[in-house]
Amino acid sequence: MDNITTNFWDVLLWSFWFFIWFAAIFVWVRCIFDVFRDRDLSGWGKAGWAILLILVPWLGALIYLIVRGRSMSDRQMREMAQVQQQQEEYIRSVASGSGAAPNAADQIASAKSLLDSGTITPEEFEALKTKALA
C-alpha cells in the first residue's frame, strides 16, 4: 500500500487530533487573554500565571481553569454588560441628535436668529440659507 493513500480510520484519527489541538490552543489563548485583562490580579500574579501558561501550556491552562474559571466568566459577563451599556448610550446620543451635524432647518433657524439680531446682513443670510440647502 502506498504511503500517500489513507483509509477512513486514518482520516478520522487525524481529524480527532486536529480538533484536540485546535481546542487546546483556543483554551490556552483564552486563558492568556484573561490573565492580562484581569484588573484585580497583581503584576506578580500575572507574571506567575504567564510563566506557568507558557512553560507548561496544557497543565497550566487546566490549573488556570480550575482555580480561576468562575471568575473568568464573571469578568467576561461584566465586560459584556459594560460594552452593551456604552453601545446603548451611544445609540441614545445619536438618536437624540446631540453630537450630530445640524440639519438644514436648524442651520436656517440659526441664521434667521442672527439676521433678526442684526449680526448678519440679508445677503449673508441668503448665502447661509443657500449653503444649508445645498
ABEGO torsion letter per residue (X at the ends): XBAABBBAAAAAAAAAAAAAAAAAAAAAAAAAAAAAABAABBAAAAAAAAAAAAABAAAAAAAAAAAAAAAAAAAAAAAAAAAAAAAAAAAAAAAAGBGBBBBAAAAAAAAAAAAAAGABBAAAAAAAAAAAAX
